[in-house]
Amino acid sequence: MKRIPFLCCLLYLLAPAYGQELKDTGVLKEAVITGKKPLVQQRPDGIVINVESSMLTKGSSVLEILQRSPGVIINRRNNSISLNGKEGVMVMINGKLMRMSMTEVITLLEGMSADDIEKIELLSTPPARYDAEGSAGLINIVLKKSRRRGTSGNMSITGGYGWGEKGTAGMNLAHNGKTMDIYGSYTFSHDRSKTSLYIPGTNDFPVLGGPLEVLFLDTTRAVRNSHNVTLGWEARVTPRVTVGGSIIFGVNTANYHAINNARYNVLPDSLLLFEGYVNSTNHWRNLMPSVWVEKNTGAGEKISFNADYLRYDNNNPSDIQSTFTDKYGRQAGTNNDSLFSPRQRGMARTTIEVGVIKTDYEKQMSKKTRLEAGVKGTYTQSASTSGLESVVDGEWVRRTGILNNIRMKEGIGAAYASFSVQPDSVTHLTIGVRYEYARTRLENGNKGVGDVDRRLGVLFPNISFSRKTSERSEVQLSYTKRISRPTYNDLASFVGYVDPVAVFTGNPLLQPTITSNIKLGYNIGDYAFSVLASRDENPIQEAQLTENPTHDLMYVSPQNMVYRNSLTLQATLPWKVNDWWNMSYSLTGGWNKFKETYTAAPAEKSYLSYSFNFSQRFKLPDNFSLELSGWWNSPTWWGTIRGEGFGSVDAGVKKELKNNKGTLQLSAADVFSIMQVRMYFGMLTREAFATTTYVKYNPETRIFPILKLTYSRSFGTEGKARRKPGTGSQDEIDRIRKN
């Protein structure tokens, strides 16, 4: 992964939501019934985005689809995902949480084909059966799985171009027999891209001579290739017992070449010139096998058992060649000073292993009462080695204080119980509680300092209420308490090179975030409205600027704010104009207030922010269809960093070929090339080293829109649909970690 100067905090986020029509076809006697799910469905625990039939899904990655969902922001500056304006969200795939760094989660989603997605669930107040991890909520990505008898499949191939070439090819197959189902998929993707940064600013670095003006320019070229395989099976051993298993395997490689140029004008008239060439490669592999057993023990009674193992391996070496000279062309610094060395290299290796065992029990106690309960044990061990070395007098020398050998072990035990009561046909009440006890041990083998040994037990209540006020309207109310624990990367791992006077690092003093959420929702027809009030204690904010103890190095690290209060409104307004024109609009936004004390002068800030998404879908003659979608994120704050507003407009046109010969689709991302991210440091309070910086980030689409042409075709025979069995293990295999 490329590391660039601290002042070039790169926020690459796309957050549109676009609408789809999801068709479910069932056969009753000889009549075919087709139903269309609305674009957005609101539930007491969150909202569901039905994305399966959108034209913009074809040829896209799962990450691109997630970026287009309402209220979701992908922050490329620090590799985080936020929901409703808050970081601390966790991501699930088919109900299983991703227990890995957020950087690796984003890499995984970049390599997964969106053609396999059925829907995305944005859960702001999840029920007690889910892990309490994720103070901002959960994002559950649900993949397609055919439930019809027979053999069927789909293949697709995509070619595209923006600044560089893009390509995706994939196939999935499923055979559903009388007693056994087998399915699998494979996807390969390739992407060549280019981005640039323009960053003027001022700092006061004593190691560089005092107050200075800085102008930084960066151009980065990247090539990404990924392979992803999914295999699974499900067998009905007896009428009451079902067993199954799955395995997900992925290999991703990304090569980055960055050219950095900087001018440090040390006031009043001393000039330092920096030119750097940063080459890095990010190799990442993931392996996720899972097995489960489910038994219906009686009428309305079921017990299930899940066992999962996860392994993630990441290797991220980098090589930095640079010149650092004064205005006369002489090398800055001395030959024995690693800070000004013309040759540096970084290394970062991480291995994460996770084991999960869980048992769930469900019982319909009466016509009006249902019980759910379960226990779960999770054990994680991680090893991470990272650091920087410089050539000094012809020898490789480790940069002082920038080498870590981190070992982390974490065990979490959890138990939950939830009662659902339906006193009448229009009212539903769920009361649940979850208890989690966690012990986290982190050791820095190289430093012997900054070690962590923490124990924390917390009770998490959950209440959900809904009542239909008419045939077309419903009121919903829910309350949850959640937690975001700092990851091992957050706590103590130096990540890598930023520039000669800055590094990405962790913070061993981080405290977990505890969040309370109250949500009130109202649905009328397909229209959905909600208000979410939340209070975060010690919210973790990524990539903030601080100084090291000797005041000669900039740390870009996560920090705890004192609190954050949010009042968020969300509205979804679908509208069917006529039989050939459908549209949908979504608005998420509201009031926020936070207080922080990690800067030299503590600060408190109140602000309004929002995100707006729209989708227009048109059915045209001769089996053509058109989709236009767009999004806009208003100005906002990430800790003490102000981000300006930005957005994008995407479009796609599809042609259904005759005689079931497949479909052709042409799509364009950022058709008007308006996507640009701008941020400011030092507007709220005095930053580390008196930093005041303006950042302008240009993604690939600023050069030219990304055009993609996709051909896809379904094949095979399908019989009558089989009832989807319950999945007793819809919890999580993987708690998503931030990085």
GIMOSUL-V885428 format. One record per residue. PSI is psi in radians with two decimals (none if undefined). OMEGA is omega in degrees with one decimal (NA if undefined). D_LAST is the distance of its C-alpha to the last C-alpha in whole Angstrom. Layout:
{{PSI:OMEGA:D_LAST} {PSI:OMEGA:D_LAST}}
This chain:
{{2.35:-177.5:12} {2.39:174.5:14} {2.32:-176.2:14} {2.94:-172.9:16} {2.64:-176.0:17} {-0.63:-178.1:16} {-0.18:177.6:18} {1.06:178.7:17} {1.97:-166.3:15} {2.02:-174.0:15} {1.25:-172.6:14} {1.79:179.6:16} {2.37:177.0:16} {2.17:-176.9:19} {0.78:175.6:20} {2.79:171.1:24} {2.42:177.5:25} {2.67:-169.0:28} {2.64:178.0:31} {2.83:171.4:32} {2.15:-178.9:35} {2.07:-174.3:35} {2.25:173.7:38} {2.17:-176.7:39} {2.21:176.0:42} {2.73:-178.1:44} {2.13:177.3:48} {1.94:-170.8:51} {-1.97:-179.0:54} {0.26:-179.4:54} {2.36:177.2:52} {2.18:-177.7:49} {2.18:-179.4:47} {2.18:178.6:44} {2.53:179.5:41} {2.12:175.7:39} {2.53:177.4:36} {2.78:179.0:35} {-0.81:-177.3:32} {2.26:174.5:30} {2.22:179.8:31} {2.33:175.6:30} {2.93:178.8:30} {-0.52:-177.3:30} {-0.07:-180.0:26} {-2.73:179.7:25} {2.72:-179.8:26} {2.26:176.3:27} {1.97:178.9:26} {1.76:-170.2:29} {0.00:-165.9:28} {-0.68:-171.6:30} {0.15:-179.8:33} {2.43:176.8:31} {-0.58:-177.1:32} {-0.11:175.0:29} {-0.69:-176.3:27} {2.24:178.3:29} {-0.02:179.7:28} {2.80:172.5:24} {2.88:176.8:21} {-0.64:179.9:19} {-0.71:179.2:17} {-0.66:177.4:20} {-0.74:179.3:21} {-0.67:179.1:19} {-0.41:-177.9:18} {0.10:-178.5:22} {2.50:-175.7:22} {2.34:177.4:23} {-0.02:-178.6:21} {2.31:177.6:18} {2.21:173.4:16} {2.03:-176.8:13} {1.79:-178.5:12} {-0.25:178.7:11} {-0.72:-179.2:11} {0.28:178.8:7} {1.07:177.6:7} {2.81:176.1:7} {2.30:178.5:11} {2.67:179.2:13} {2.20:-178.1:16} {0.68:175.6:20} {0.12:-176.8:18} {2.35:170.3:15} {3.04:-176.6:12} {0.34:177.3:11} {2.61:175.9:12} {2.58:-176.5:12} {2.41:177.4:14} {2.66:169.6:17} {2.06:-176.3:19} {0.76:175.2:22} {0.10:-178.0:22} {2.13:-176.9:19} {2.54:-178.8:16} {1.86:-178.5:13} {1.30:-179.1:12} {2.97:179.5:9} {2.65:-179.1:5} {-0.55:175.0:5} {-0.75:-179.0:6} {-0.56:174.3:8} {-0.80:179.3:10} {-0.70:176.5:10} {-0.74:178.3:12} {-0.82:-177.4:14} {-0.51:176.6:15} {-0.56:-176.4:16} {-0.08:-179.5:18} {2.43:-178.8:20} {2.31:178.0:23} {-0.25:177.7:24} {-0.35:-177.5:27} {-0.01:-174.9:26} {2.38:171.0:25} {-0.82:-177.9:28} {2.91:175.6:26} {2.20:177.7:23} {2.14:177.7:23} {1.73:-170.2:21} {1.77:179.2:21} {-0.45:177.6:21} {1.29:-175.6:23} {2.68:179.0:23} {3.04:-171.6:26} {-0.37:-177.6:26} {-0.33:176.5:26} {2.70:172.6:22} {2.60:178.5:19} {-0.12:-179.4:19} {2.43:-179.8:15} {1.47:-174.8:14} {-0.51:179.7:15} {-0.19:179.7:16} {-2.95:-176.0:17} {2.54:171.4:17} {2.02:-178.6:17} {2.05:178.7:19} {2.00:-176.2:20} {2.12:-178.9:24} {2.73:178.5:25} {2.58:170.3:29} {2.07:-178.7:31} {2.40:177.1:35} {0.21:-178.5:37} {2.56:178.8:40} {2.59:175.3:43} {-2.97:-178.5:43} {2.29:-178.6:41} {2.91:-180.0:39} {-3.13:-180.0:37} {2.47:174.1:35} {2.60:178.2:34} {2.64:176.5:33} {2.36:-175.8:33} {2.34:170.8:31} {2.46:-177.4:32} {3.03:-179.8:31} {2.45:171.0:30} {-1.78:165.2:29} {-0.62:179.1:29} {3.06:-175.6:28} {2.67:175.3:29} {2.64:177.6:27} {2.50:176.5:28} {2.38:175.0:27} {2.37:-178.0:30} {2.77:177.7:30} {2.48:171.5:32} {2.53:-178.8:32} {2.56:176.2:35} {2.37:172.6:36} {2.02:-179.1:39} {1.90:179.6:40} {-2.94:-177.3:43} {-0.66:-177.1:45} {-0.11:-177.7:43} {2.47:173.7:40} {2.43:176.5:37} {2.38:-179.9:35} {2.77:178.7:33} {2.77:178.0:31} {2.69:175.8:29} {2.39:178.8:28} {2.33:171.5:26} {2.39:177.6:26} {2.58:-179.9:24} {2.42:-178.0:24} {2.17:172.8:23} {2.21:-173.4:24} {2.98:-179.9:23} {2.39:177.0:23} {2.85:179.2:22} {2.76:-179.8:23} {2.50:173.2:22} {2.10:-171.2:25} {1.72:168.5:24} {2.66:179.0:27} {-3.10:176.7:26} {2.62:177.1:28} {3.01:173.1:26} {1.51:-179.2:28} {1.89:177.3:27} {-0.62:-177.4:30} {-0.37:177.6:29} {0.07:175.2:30} {0.01:177.1:33} {-2.62:-178.6:32} {2.42:-179.3:32} {2.72:171.1:31} {2.45:-174.9:30} {2.42:169.2:28} {2.07:-176.3:28} {2.35:177.2:25} {2.41:-179.1:25} {2.38:170.7:23} {2.20:-176.7:24} {2.26:173.3:21} {2.36:-176.4:23} {2.53:173.6:21} {2.15:-177.7:22} {2.37:175.0:20} {2.43:-179.5:22} {2.58:174.4:21} {2.28:179.0:23} {2.30:-178.0:22} {2.37:173.8:25} {2.28:176.4:26} {2.50:179.3:29} {2.80:177.3:30} {2.74:-179.6:33} {2.18:-176.1:35} {2.38:175.2:38} {1.66:-174.5:41} {-0.79:175.0:42} {2.99:177.5:45} {-0.36:-177.2:45} {-0.22:-173.9:43} {2.23:176.0:40} {2.35:176.8:38} {2.72:-179.9:35} {2.98:178.6:32} {2.83:178.4:30} {2.82:175.0:27} {2.33:176.0:25} {2.24:-179.1:22} {2.35:-179.2:21} {2.51:174.8:20} {2.15:-179.1:20} {2.37:177.1:18} {2.28:177.5:18} {2.23:177.3:18} {2.26:-178.1:20} {2.41:173.1:19} {1.97:-177.1:22} {2.41:173.7:22} {2.04:-177.5:25} {2.30:174.8:24} {2.32:-179.3:27} {2.51:174.3:27} {2.08:177.0:30} {1.81:178.6:30} {1.68:-179.6:33} {1.98:-173.7:34} {2.47:9.9:36} {-0.45:-171.1:39} {0.32:179.5:40} {2.17:-173.4:38} {2.27:173.7:35} {2.37:-178.6:33} {2.28:179.6:32} {2.31:173.6:28} {2.12:-175.0:28} {2.54:175.7:25} {1.98:-175.6:25} {2.04:176.0:21} {2.21:-179.4:21} {2.70:178.3:18} {2.35:179.0:18} {1.87:176.0:15} {2.23:-177.1:16} {2.34:177.1:15} {2.52:175.0:17} {2.48:177.6:17} {2.17:-175.0:19} {1.45:173.3:20} {2.64:-177.3:24} {2.46:173.5:25} {2.66:-179.5:28} {2.70:177.1:30} {2.39:178.1:34} {2.34:-179.3:35} {2.24:171.0:39} {1.86:-173.8:41} {-0.17:179.2:43} {-3.07:-179.9:45} {2.04:178.2:46} {0.31:-177.2:42} {2.38:-175.1:41} {2.51:175.0:38} {2.46:-178.0:36} {2.69:-179.8:33} {2.36:179.2:31} {2.47:171.9:28} {2.25:-176.4:26} {2.56:173.6:23} {2.41:-179.5:21} {2.42:176.6:18} {2.31:177.5:17} {2.30:177.6:14} {2.28:-179.8:15} {2.30:176.4:13} {2.12:-172.0:15} {1.27:176.9:14} {2.69:177.5:17} {2.67:179.3:18} {2.24:-176.4:22} {2.08:173.2:22} {2.27:-172.8:26} {2.84:168.9:27} {2.40:-180.0:30} {1.80:-172.5:30} {2.83:172.7:34} {-3.07:-174.4:36} {-0.21:178.0:38} {0.09:179.5:41} {0.11:178.6:39} {2.54:-179.3:39} {2.34:177.2:35} {2.64:178.4:34} {-2.83:-179.5:33} {2.90:-176.8:35} {-0.43:-178.3:35} {0.30:179.7:33} {1.93:-176.6:30} {-0.41:-178.6:27} {-0.67:-175.3:26} {0.28:-178.7:28} {2.40:179.3:28} {-0.15:-179.0:29} {2.17:176.9:27} {2.75:176.7:23} {2.58:179.2:21} {2.68:175.9:17} {2.52:178.0:16} {1.99:178.9:13} {2.33:-178.3:14} {2.36:172.0:12} {2.26:178.7:14} {2.26:175.5:13} {2.33:-176.6:16} {2.32:172.1:17} {2.33:-177.3:20} {2.27:173.2:21} {2.31:-179.0:25} {2.64:176.4:26} {2.33:178.9:30} {2.57:-179.4:31} {2.33:177.6:34} {2.43:179.4:36} {2.24:173.2:39} {1.71:-172.5:42} {-0.55:176.2:44} {-3.13:179.6:46} {-0.41:-174.7:46} {-0.09:-173.9:44} {2.35:178.5:42} {2.44:179.8:39} {2.37:169.7:37} {2.38:-179.9:33} {2.79:179.4:32} {2.88:175.1:30} {2.70:-176.9:28} {2.45:174.9:25} {2.32:-179.6:23} {2.31:176.5:20} {2.24:-178.3:19} {2.35:170.0:16} {2.39:-175.3:16} {2.57:174.7:13} {2.24:-177.6:14} {2.17:176.2:12} {2.23:-178.5:15} {2.72:178.4:14} {-3.14:179.2:16} {2.52:174.8:19} {2.60:180.0:22} {2.62:174.8:25} {2.07:178.0:29} {2.10:-177.7:31} {0.71:176.3:35} {0.06:-178.8:34} {2.52:174.6:32} {2.17:-178.0:28} {2.37:178.7:27} {2.34:175.6:24} {2.19:-176.0:22} {2.25:175.8:23} {0.10:-177.9:20} {0.85:175.0:17} {2.28:-178.5:17} {2.56:174.5:16} {1.60:-168.0:16} {2.33:172.5:14} {2.24:-179.4:16} {2.37:173.4:14} {2.31:-178.2:17} {2.30:174.5:17} {2.35:179.4:19} {2.16:173.5:20} {2.37:-176.0:23} {2.59:173.5:24} {2.53:-179.3:27} {2.77:172.8:28} {2.47:-177.7:32} {2.28:177.8:32} {2.23:175.9:36} {2.27:-177.8:37} {2.33:176.1:40} {1.51:-174.9:42} {-0.47:175.7:45} {-3.10:-172.3:47} {-0.21:-175.6:46} {-0.02:-175.1:44} {2.40:178.8:42} {2.29:-179.2:39} {2.30:175.7:37} {2.23:176.9:34} {2.12:-177.6:34} {2.82:176.2:31} {2.49:179.0:29} {2.37:176.2:26} {2.30:177.7:26} {2.33:174.2:23} {2.21:-176.9:23} {2.44:169.9:20} {2.20:-178.7:20} {2.18:177.1:17} {2.21:-179.1:18} {2.24:-178.6:16} {2.33:174.9:18} {1.75:-173.5:17} {-0.46:-177.2:20} {-0.56:-173.4:21} {-0.52:-177.4:21} {0.10:177.3:22} {2.81:-179.1:21} {0.24:178.0:18} {2.67:-176.4:18} {2.37:171.4:17} {1.76:-173.0:20} {2.48:174.0:19} {2.37:-177.7:21} {2.18:174.3:21} {2.24:-175.2:24} {2.47:175.2:24} {2.26:-175.8:26} {1.78:177.1:25} {2.76:179.6:28} {2.22:179.0:28} {2.34:179.3:31} {2.29:-178.1:32} {2.39:174.5:35} {2.57:179.2:37} {2.24:175.5:40} {2.19:178.8:42} {-0.24:173.8:44} {-3.09:179.6:46} {-0.46:-174.4:46} {0.01:-175.6:43} {2.68:-177.7:41} {2.48:174.9:39} {2.41:-178.5:38} {2.49:178.0:34} {2.33:-179.4:33} {2.71:176.8:30} {2.37:175.1:28} {2.72:171.1:25} {2.33:-173.9:23} {3.02:-175.5:19} {2.59:168.4:16} {1.89:178.0:13} {2.47:175.5:12} {2.46:179.4:9} {3.01:179.4:7} {-0.58:175.4:9} {-0.68:177.1:6} {-0.64:-171.1:6} {-0.79:-168.4:10} {0.14:-172.8:11} {2.14:169.2:10} {2.23:-173.2:11} {-0.74:-179.3:9} {-2.97:-173.4:12} {2.35:172.5:15} {-1.14:170.5:15} {-3.07:-173.5:19} {-0.36:-176.5:22} {0.38:-177.9:21} {2.58:175.4:17} {2.64:166.0:14} {2.38:-177.7:10} {3.10:177.6:10} {-3.02:-177.1:9} {1.74:-176.7:12} {-0.17:179.9:14} {0.05:-179.0:16} {2.44:175.2:13} {2.67:176.8:15} {2.69:176.7:15} {2.27:174.4:15} {2.24:-174.2:19} {2.41:171.7:20} {2.29:-177.6:23} {2.38:170.9:24} {2.23:-177.0:28} {2.32:174.2:28} {2.16:-178.2:32} {2.70:177.9:33} {2.20:176.8:36} {2.39:171.6:37} {1.95:-171.6:40} {-2.29:176.6:40} {-0.04:178.3:37} {2.44:-178.2:36} {2.34:178.6:34} {2.52:177.6:33} {2.74:173.5:31} {2.22:-179.0:30} {2.11:175.3:27} {2.29:-178.4:26} {2.66:177.6:23} {2.10:178.3:23} {2.19:171.8:20} {2.21:-178.1:20} {0.84:179.2:17} {2.44:179.8:15} {2.17:178.2:11} {2.13:-175.5:11} {2.74:167.6:8} {0.88:174.3:10} {2.78:-174.3:13} {2.19:174.9:16} {2.95:179.6:17} {2.59:175.3:20} {2.91:-175.4:20} {-0.52:-179.2:23} {0.04:174.4:25} {0.70:175.9:25} {0.17:-178.3:24} {2.39:177.4:21} {2.28:172.9:18} {2.26:168.8:15} {1.81:-167.0:12} {2.82:174.9:10} {2.56:-179.9:9} {2.65:172.7:13} {2.21:164.9:15} {2.92:-179.8:17} {-0.84:178.7:21} {2.90:170.4:21} {2.22:175.4:21} {2.43:-179.0:23} {2.46:171.9:24} {1.87:-169.9:27} {2.28:175.3:26} {2.46:178.5:29} {2.34:178.8:28} {2.36:176.1:31} {2.17:-172.3:32} {1.52:173.8:35} {2.62:-177.0:36} {2.09:175.0:40} {1.83:-177.4:42} {-0.81:176.4:44} {-2.94:-175.3:47} {-0.36:-176.7:46} {0.07:-176.7:45} {2.04:174.9:42} {2.50:177.5:40} {2.79:178.6:37} {2.44:179.2:34} {2.49:179.7:32} {2.35:179.8:29} {2.21:176.7:29} {2.23:179.7:26} {3.09:179.6:26} {-2.67:-173.3:27} {2.44:178.6:27} {2.60:176.0:24} {2.35:177.6:24} {2.84:174.5:22} {2.35:179.1:23} {2.65:-179.0:21} {0.19:-176.3:22} {-0.16:175.3:19} {2.95:-178.6:21} {-0.66:175.6:25} {1.91:-179.6:26} {2.64:-175.6:25} {2.68:176.2:25} {2.41:-173.5:25} {2.33:170.2:25} {2.45:-179.2:27} {2.78:174.3:26} {2.48:176.7:27} {2.79:179.6:25} {2.84:169.0:25} {2.47:-176.3:24} {2.33:179.1:27} {2.55:174.5:28} {2.74:176.9:31} {2.38:176.2:32} {2.24:-179.9:36} {2.31:-176.0:37} {2.31:170.8:41} {2.14:-175.2:43} {2.88:179.0:45} {2.84:174.6:49} {0.68:175.6:49} {0.48:172.7:46} {2.66:172.6:43} {2.73:-175.3:41} {2.45:175.7:38} {2.37:178.0:35} {2.20:179.8:34} {2.74:179.9:31} {2.92:-179.7:29} {2.75:177.1:26} {2.27:174.2:26} {2.24:-178.4:23} {2.96:171.8:25} {2.54:-177.9:24} {-3.10:179.6:21} {2.36:169.9:19} {1.59:-170.8:15} {-2.19:-179.1:16} {0.14:-178.2:19} {2.21:179.2:18} {2.26:175.1:21} {2.33:178.1:20} {2.90:-179.3:23} {2.64:176.7:24} {2.88:-177.5:24} {-2.97:-176.2:25} {2.79:173.3:27} {2.26:-179.9:29} {2.73:-178.6:29} {2.72:177.6:33} {2.56:175.9:34} {2.41:-173.9:37} {2.50:176.6:38} {2.09:174.7:42} {2.05:-178.8:43} {2.65:-176.9:45} {2.78:176.1:48} {0.62:177.3:49} {0.69:179.6:45} {0.11:177.4:45} {-2.87:-179.3:41} {2.63:170.9:39} {2.39:-177.9:39} {2.34:174.6:36} {2.21:-179.4:35} {2.69:178.8:32} {2.23:177.8:31} {2.31:-179.4:28} {1.08:-171.2:28} {-0.45:-179.9:32} {0.09:179.0:32} {0.82:-177.9:30} {-0.12:-176.1:29} {2.06:177.3:25} {2.34:-178.0:24} {2.26:179.4:21} {2.35:-178.4:22} {2.76:-179.1:21} {2.34:172.7:22} {2.43:175.3:21} {0.19:179.1:24} {-0.46:-174.9:25} {-0.75:-176.6:25} {3.11:179.7:25} {2.07:178.5:25} {3.00:176.9:22} {2.39:-179.5:21} {0.56:176.3:24} {0.69:-176.7:26} {2.20:168.2:24} {2.02:-169.9:25} {2.50:172.2:24} {2.26:-177.9:24} {2.23:174.7:22} {2.00:-177.3:23} {2.23:179.2:21} {1.97:175.6:23} {3.12:-177.2:22} {-0.59:-175.2:24} {-0.20:174.2:26} {-0.40:177.1:28} {-0.83:-179.3:30} {2.51:177.6:31} {2.61:177.2:30} {2.04:-179.9:28} {2.39:179.5:31} {2.40:175.3:31} {2.20:-174.8:34} {2.34:169.1:34} {2.28:179.0:36} {2.64:-179.6:36} {2.37:173.7:38} {2.65:-178.3:39} {2.97:178.0:41} {3.06:178.4:43} {2.50:179.6:45} {2.43:176.9:44} {-2.71:-177.2:46} {2.43:-179.6:46} {2.46:177.8:42} {2.54:178.6:41} {2.34:179.3:40} {2.17:179.9:36} {2.78:175.2:36} {2.62:178.6:34} {1.76:-176.6:31} {-0.18:-178.2:30} {0.71:178.1:27} {0.77:178.2:25} {-1.53:-178.4:23} {2.53:179.2:19} {-0.11:-161.2:18} {1.84:178.1:15} {2.20:-175.2:13} {2.30:-177.0:10} {2.55:172.7:6} {2.91:175.5:4} {none:NA:0}}
